[in-house]
Protein backbone atom coordinates (compact mmCIF):
# COMPACT_ATOMS: atom_id res chain seq x y z
CA UNK A 1 0.00 0.00 0.00
CA UNK A 2 2.70 2.48 0.97
CA UNK A 3 4.56 1.75 -2.25
CA UNK A 4 1.48 2.66 -4.31
CA UNK A 5 0.85 5.81 -2.28
CA UNK A 6 4.45 6.92 -2.72
CA UNK A 7 4.19 6.35 -6.47
CA UNK A 8 1.04 8.49 -6.62
CA UNK A 9 2.83 11.43 -5.03
CA UNK A 10 5.79 11.50 -7.36
CA UNK A 11 6.06 14.72 -9.41
CA UNK A 12 4.94 14.52 -13.03
CA UNK A 13 7.67 13.14 -15.27
CA UNK A 14 6.92 12.87 -19.01
CA UNK A 15 9.88 10.53 -19.41
CA UNK A 16 8.50 8.08 -16.82
CA UNK A 17 4.70 8.61 -16.85
CA UNK A 18 2.47 7.05 -14.21
CA UNK A 19 -0.24 4.87 -15.76
CA UNK A 20 -2.86 2.78 -13.96
CA UNK A 21 -4.63 -0.14 -15.61
CA UNK A 22 -7.58 -2.32 -14.79
CA UNK A 23 -9.85 -4.71 -16.65
CA UNK A 24 -13.26 -6.26 -16.28
CA UNK A 25 -15.49 -8.75 -18.10
CA UNK A 26 -18.81 -7.53 -19.49
CA UNK A 27 -21.97 -9.29 -20.62
CA UNK A 28 -23.43 -8.42 -24.03
CA UNK A 29 -27.24 -8.38 -24.04
CA UNK A 30 -29.78 -7.85 -26.80
CA UNK A 31 -33.35 -6.64 -26.57
CA UNK A 32 -36.03 -9.28 -27.27
CA UNK A 33 -38.59 -6.58 -28.12
CA UNK A 34 -38.11 -3.14 -29.61
CA UNK A 35 -38.13 -0.53 -26.80
CA UNK A 36 -40.78 2.17 -26.98
CA UNK A 37 -39.27 5.67 -26.93
CA UNK A 38 -40.33 8.52 -24.70
CA UNK A 39 -43.50 10.36 -25.71
CA UNK A 40 -45.21 13.41 -24.19
CA UNK A 41 -46.45 12.29 -20.79
CA UNK A 42 -45.21 8.71 -21.32
CA UNK A 43 -41.76 7.45 -20.21
CA UNK A 44 -39.64 5.14 -22.33
CA UNK A 45 -40.55 1.49 -21.92
CA UNK A 46 -38.33 -1.58 -22.11
CA UNK A 47 -39.19 -5.25 -21.78
CA UNK A 48 -37.56 -6.85 -18.75
CA UNK A 49 -36.56 -9.88 -20.85
CA UNK A 50 -33.28 -9.83 -22.75
CA UNK A 51 -31.10 -12.19 -24.78
CA UNK A 52 -27.52 -12.94 -23.84
CA UNK A 53 -25.17 -12.36 -26.74
CA UNK A 54 -21.78 -13.44 -25.43
CA UNK A 55 -19.16 -11.65 -23.38
CA UNK A 56 -16.33 -9.20 -23.89
CA UNK A 57 -13.48 -7.73 -21.86
CA UNK A 58 -12.62 -4.11 -21.16
CA UNK A 59 -9.01 -2.97 -20.67
CA UNK A 60 -8.68 0.54 -19.28
CA UNK A 61 -5.47 2.56 -18.98
CA UNK A 62 -5.36 6.00 -17.38
CA UNK A 63 -2.66 8.58 -16.70
CA UNK A 64 -4.18 10.46 -13.75
CA UNK A 65 -1.76 13.40 -13.73
CA UNK A 66 -2.62 14.14 -17.37
CA UNK A 67 -6.38 13.49 -17.27
CA UNK A 68 -6.03 10.87 -20.01
CA UNK A 69 -7.52 7.42 -20.39
CA UNK A 70 -7.92 4.78 -23.10
CA UNK A 71 -10.52 2.02 -23.21
CA UNK A 72 -10.07 -1.07 -25.38
CA UNK A 73 -12.71 -3.78 -25.78
CA UNK A 74 -11.53 -7.31 -26.64
CA UNK A 75 -13.20 -10.68 -26.99
CA UNK A 76 -11.13 -12.22 -24.17
CA UNK A 77 -8.94 -11.25 -21.23
CA UNK A 78 -6.14 -13.82 -21.43
CA UNK A 79 -2.43 -13.36 -20.74
CA UNK A 80 -1.83 -12.79 -24.45
CA UNK A 81 -4.57 -10.14 -24.58
CA UNK A 82 -2.94 -8.31 -21.67
CA UNK A 83 0.47 -8.50 -23.35
CA UNK A 84 -0.92 -7.07 -26.58
CA UNK A 85 -2.54 -4.22 -24.67
CA UNK A 86 0.77 -3.44 -22.96
CA UNK A 87 2.63 -3.34 -26.28
CA UNK A 88 -0.03 -1.01 -27.66
CA UNK A 89 0.41 1.24 -24.62
CA UNK A 90 4.21 1.35 -24.81
CA UNK A 91 4.66 1.62 -28.58
CA UNK A 92 1.71 3.80 -29.58
CA UNK A 93 0.90 5.92 -26.52
CA UNK A 94 4.37 6.31 -24.98
CA UNK A 95 6.92 5.53 -27.71
CA UNK A 96 9.43 8.10 -26.42
CA UNK A 97 9.16 7.38 -22.69
CA UNK A 98 12.16 5.87 -20.95
CA UNK A 99 9.79 3.68 -18.95
CA UNK A 100 6.14 3.57 -17.93
CA UNK A 101 5.33 3.24 -14.23
CA UNK A 102 2.40 0.80 -14.42
CA UNK A 103 0.07 0.33 -11.44
CA UNK A 104 -2.27 -2.68 -11.52
CA UNK A 105 -3.61 -5.53 -9.43
CA UNK A 106 -2.05 -8.95 -8.91
CA UNK A 107 -4.13 -10.83 -11.49
CA UNK A 108 -2.24 -13.91 -12.68
CA UNK A 109 -2.12 -12.62 -16.28
CA UNK A 110 -0.47 -9.33 -15.23
CA UNK A 111 3.04 -10.73 -15.37
CA UNK A 112 6.19 -10.21 -17.40
CA UNK A 113 5.87 -13.89 -18.30
CA UNK A 114 2.75 -13.02 -20.30
CA UNK A 115 4.91 -10.97 -22.65
CA UNK A 116 7.00 -14.05 -23.38
CA UNK A 117 3.82 -16.03 -23.99
CA UNK A 118 2.68 -13.52 -26.59
CA UNK A 119 5.91 -12.44 -28.32
CA UNK A 120 9.38 -13.72 -29.25
CA UNK A 121 11.96 -13.40 -26.44
CA UNK A 122 13.69 -10.36 -27.94
CA UNK A 123 10.40 -8.45 -28.26
CA UNK A 124 9.20 -9.52 -24.83
CA UNK A 125 12.43 -8.34 -23.23
CA UNK A 126 12.28 -5.01 -25.07
CA UNK A 127 8.82 -4.37 -23.65
CA UNK A 128 9.74 -5.59 -20.17
CA UNK A 129 12.63 -3.11 -19.99
CA UNK A 130 10.15 -0.24 -20.44
CA UNK A 131 7.90 -1.34 -17.56
CA UNK A 132 8.21 -0.25 -13.95
CA UNK A 133 5.44 -2.36 -12.40
CA UNK A 134 3.81 -1.66 -9.03
CA UNK A 135 1.11 -4.04 -7.80
CA UNK A 136 -1.74 -3.09 -5.48
CA UNK A 137 -1.84 -5.31 -2.37
CA UNK A 138 -4.20 -8.23 -1.97
CA UNK A 139 -7.71 -6.94 -1.11
CA UNK A 140 -6.39 -3.46 -1.93
CA UNK A 141 -7.56 -2.97 -5.52
CA UNK A 142 -9.33 0.21 -4.33
CA UNK A 143 -5.86 1.79 -4.38
CA UNK A 144 -5.86 1.53 -8.18
CA UNK A 145 -7.04 4.79 -9.76
CA UNK A 146 -8.01 2.84 -12.89
CA UNK A 147 -10.69 1.14 -10.80
CA UNK A 148 -12.24 4.58 -10.18
CA UNK A 149 -12.27 5.18 -13.93
CA UNK A 150 -13.86 1.78 -14.55
CA UNK A 151 -16.56 2.63 -12.02
CA UNK A 152 -17.27 5.89 -13.86
CA UNK A 153 -17.36 4.04 -17.17
CA UNK A 154 -19.81 1.49 -15.79
CA UNK A 155 -22.24 4.06 -14.40
CA UNK A 156 -22.00 6.57 -17.24
CA UNK A 157 -21.76 4.30 -20.27
CA UNK A 158 -22.49 0.64 -19.51
CA UNK A 159 -25.64 0.95 -17.38
CA UNK A 160 -27.85 -0.33 -20.21
CA UNK A 161 -28.12 -3.20 -22.64
CA UNK A 162 -25.36 -3.25 -25.24
CA UNK A 163 -25.97 -5.93 -27.89
CA UNK A 164 -22.57 -6.57 -29.48
CA UNK A 165 -18.87 -5.86 -29.22
CA UNK A 166 -18.84 -3.30 -32.06
CA UNK A 167 -21.49 -1.20 -30.32
CA UNK A 168 -19.58 -1.45 -27.04
CA UNK A 169 -16.40 -0.27 -28.75
CA UNK A 170 -18.23 2.67 -30.29
CA UNK A 171 -19.86 3.67 -26.99
CA UNK A 172 -16.71 3.35 -24.87
CA UNK A 173 -14.70 5.30 -27.44
CA UNK A 174 -17.21 8.16 -27.28
CA UNK A 175 -17.05 8.11 -23.46
CA UNK A 176 -13.26 8.09 -23.52
CA UNK A 177 -13.05 10.99 -25.96
CA UNK A 178 -15.42 13.09 -23.90
CA UNK A 179 -13.48 12.66 -20.68
CA UNK A 180 -10.14 13.18 -22.42
CA UNK A 181 -11.39 16.39 -24.04
CA UNK A 182 -12.39 17.68 -20.61
CA UNK A 183 -9.15 16.31 -19.08
CA UNK A 184 -11.21 14.79 -16.29
CA UNK A 185 -8.90 13.73 -13.47
CA UNK A 186 -8.98 12.12 -10.04
CA UNK A 187 -8.31 14.21 -6.95
CA UNK A 188 -6.38 11.70 -4.84
CA UNK A 189 -5.94 12.73 -1.18
CA UNK A 190 -4.66 9.65 0.66
CA UNK A 191 -0.96 9.84 1.52
CA UNK A 192 1.34 7.44 3.32
CA UNK A 193 1.20 9.56 6.49
CA UNK A 194 -2.60 9.62 6.40
CA UNK A 195 -2.75 5.88 5.81
CA UNK A 196 -0.65 5.17 8.89
CA UNK A 197 -3.26 7.01 10.95
CA UNK A 198 -6.53 6.07 9.25
CA UNK A 199 -5.54 2.46 8.53
CA UNK A 200 -3.55 1.86 11.68
CA UNK A 201 -5.40 -1.41 12.32
CA UNK A 202 -3.86 -2.90 9.16
CA UNK A 203 -0.29 -2.49 10.38
CA UNK A 204 1.51 -5.13 12.48
CA UNK A 205 1.76 -4.22 16.14
CA UNK A 206 5.26 -3.11 16.95
CA UNK A 207 6.67 -3.26 20.43
CA UNK A 208 9.85 -1.33 21.16
C-alpha positions, 0 to 999 in steps of 0.5 A, a space after each residue: 500500500 505504501 509503495 502505491 501511495 508513494 508512487 502516486 505522489 511523485 512529481 509529473 515526469 513525461 519521461 516516466 509517466 504514471 499509468 494505472 490499468 484495470 480490466 473487467 469482463 462484461 456481458 453483451 445483451 440484446 433486446 427481445 422486443 423493440 423498446 418504446 421511446 419517450 412520448 409526451 407524458 409517457 416514459 420510455 418502456 423496455 421489456 424486462 426480458 433480454 437475450 444474452 449475446 456473449 461476453 467481452 473484456 474491457 481494458 482501461 489505462 489512465 494517466 491520472 496526472 494528465 487526465 487521459 484514459 484509453 478504453 479497449 474492448 476485446 473478446 477475451 482477457 487472457 495473458 496474451 490479450 494483456 500482453 498485446 494491450 501493454 505493447 499497444 500502450 508502450 509503442 503507440 501511446 508512450 513511444 518516447 518514454 524511458 519507462 512507464 510506471 504501471 500500477 495494476 492488481 495482482 491478477 495472474 495474467 499481469 506478469 512479465 511472463 505473459 509478454 513471453 507467452 505472446 511475443 518472441 523473447 527479444 520483443 518480450 524483453 524489449 517491452 519488459 525493460 520499459 515497464 516499472 510495475 507496481 502491484 496493489 496489495 491483496 484486497 487493496 484494488 481500491 488503491 488503483 485509480 483505474 478502478 475509479 475510472 472503470 466505475 465511472 465508465 460502468 455508471 455513465 456508459 455501460 448501465 444499459 443493454 449493449 448488444 454486441 462488441 462493435 457497439 460497445 467499442 463505439 460507446 466506450 470510445 465516445 465516453 473516452 473521448 469526452 473525458 479526455 477532451 475535458 481532461 477529467 482527473 482524479 483528486 487523490 488525497 490519501 498519503 502514506 502519512 494519512 494511511 498510517 493514521 486512518 488504517 492503523 489497524 492494518 499495520 503489524 503491532 510493533 513493540 519497542 
